[in-house]
Amino acid sequence: MQATALSTNQLVTFQLENDLFGIDIMITQEILKMTQLRRVPNSPFYFEGMLNLRGDVIPIINFKKLFQFGTFELSRDKGIIIVNIESQRFGIVIDKVLRVFSIEKISINPVPEGFPKPIKQYLIGVIKDQTDHIAILDIKSIFQMVANDLALGDISYYNLDFRRDKLSNNLEEEKIILNFLKSINFNINSITNIGIFNYFSKQKIINKTTMNVVVKQVKDSIENGSLTLLNKEKNEYFFDHSEDYYAFFDLFDHVIVPRKLKENNKNIKILNIGCGKGYELYSILFLLKSFVPDFEKWNVKLMGIDDNFNNLTFANEGLYPVKSLIKINKNDSQKYFVTEEGNYRIKKDLKERVSFRFATPKNFESIRGVDLIFCRNVLSKMDDTSINRVISEISESLNQYGVLLLSEIEDLYNIEQNLLSAREINGHRYYVRQ
Amino acid sequence: MRLEYINPFVEASCEIIQEVLGIEVEKEELFLKETTVPILGVAVLIGLTGSVRGRVLIDMNIDTALKVATVMNFGEEFKVFNDLAKATITELSNMIGGRAITELHSEGFSFQVSPPTIFTGTDMEVSSPHLEAFIVPLKTPFGRIEINVAVKEREDN
C-alpha cells in the first residue's frame, strides 16, 4: 500500500551519519554543496533557514534534528538536496550523497516493527543493499508535516528550559520527567539526567502543546503510581559517575601536569564546588593517589566548599559506611581507608591534603589561585543570575591557566557570559579563563 | 569559611547560654547568608582582628533580651530595656566572644576582639558587603538567639 508512494523505481540515496536513506528520484530537483543559509528567527527546531537559489527562496530542513540522531552542526562538507513536491520546493541537509539506486518495487520491505513511531510514520519502506539497509523516506508526508508546522503559525516553539522551570526545582522531578520520556521511547540518544533538560532547551525540541501533554502525563503517572520516585541517597558512594572522573583525570594529566612541569612548580590546588558529604572530593584524591606517578612529590591540595554545614562536617570527619565503597575494590580500599568499627576512615596522609569550607558557590573569596575547579550538578540547579555570579566567582578564583570542569552532562552553552571559554581534551569539555 | 573557625563559635554560644542562663539550647542548622541581615531587636557587635578580620553579631528580640537580663540579674524583673539590661546583654555577648576566641587560640589562631557595641531598635539591617557570614540559630525557652559571624579570610596558599 505504501509502496505506491513511489512513482519510479529509482532512488537517490544519501547518508546521514552512518545510516542510508533514499528518496524518490522524481521529486529530486538538484543537489548542492552547503552554502550560507539565512536563519529565520522563531522557526521550528529542525528548520535551518532559507537558501537563496537563483533568486528563489527555499526553506531548508535538517532531518537529523527532526529525527533526533547524530550531530547537528552544519559544515561546508555537507550537502543539500532540493526536492520539488507539487511545485513546492524544500531543501534537505545531508551528510553525503551516494548514488542513484535502481530498485524493483517488489523488493521494498515494510518498515520493521521496533522502529520508533515518530520515524516510522515518515518511512515508506526499507530495501536491502548488498551490505546495508536503505530507509526510503516518505518525503511527501514529511513536508506535509513541515508545511503544517509553518502554516499553523505555531512556530514560536516553547523554549522549554527545564532547568529554570519550576519543574526542575528538585532532582526527583527531573528524574520523573526523564523516566517518563524514556518510557514513551523518546529518543534521547545518550544524553541523560540533567543533560537532557539542557538539551531540550537548547534544541527547542518540545513545543508547547507537547510539553503540556508531557507535564499532564507525568502528573497523572505520579498520581496513579506508575512512576516511582528514585532514591535521592542513591549517589552516596565514591566514584558515582565514572565518566566525570575520567574527564577529571584526563584534564589533570594532559593540561595541569604538563604546565606545572614546565613551570617547575609542584603546587597544585584543586577546588570542588558543592562537595556535599565529600564523596566527589575524596574520589578525586583516590584517583590522583593511584594514578599520578610520584604523587607524594606533588603538593596537591584539595578544597571542598558547600553550603550545607551538616554534610560538610560529615565530610570533614571522613568516616564512611561500607556501602559507600561499592565501587572501590578491596586492595584499593586498604590504600585509602583504615577500618574503624565496621566503618571506613580516610587515611591521615590523604586527609591532610584536604580542607573544607562553609561557603556558597557565589562567594568563596578566600580561595584564589586555583588550578582546577570541579563543579558537578551545581550550575544546573540555578537560575541565570546565580549562574552568572558563580561563574564570575569561579573565574576570579582560577589562576591564569586555571580550568573548570563541569559534569559530563552539563555545559555553559546557553549561558550568556564572557568570562570563560570552552576547550576540549579527549572529547571532554572544559573551560578556561578568557 | 574554614570549619576550624566555625565550631568554636557554635560551641561557645551553646555552652555560655546553657551555663549562664541555665536553659536548654537547641542548635538549629547553620546557614550562610550574604549581604544584608535584618536585626531582631537587640544586637551586640564584637569586632575581630588577627588571623581573620570580621565581626560577631549576637542578635535577639527585645522580649528575649529582657528575659535574659532578668535571669542574669538574679531574678530582677525588667519591664524596659534600660542601661542595666543593656550592660547585661553586652556582658553575655562578651562571654560568648571571649570563649570562642579562647578556643581559637588553643587551636593556634590568633585573634583580638574589640569592645562590644550594642544596638537596639526594630526595622534595622546590618550589612557586611563581600563578607562570608554564617549564622548559628539557637532555639531557647526565652526565644530565638542568632549568632552571626562574618569574617574576611586571608587567601591561603
Interface residues (C-beta under 8 A of the other chain):
Chain A: N267 D307 F309 N310 L312 T313 N316 S355 F356 R357 F358 A359 T360 K362 N363 F364 E365 S366 I367 R368 G369
Chain B: M1 R2 L3 I6 E29 L30 F31 L32 E34 H130 E132 F134 K152 E153 R154 E155 D156 N157
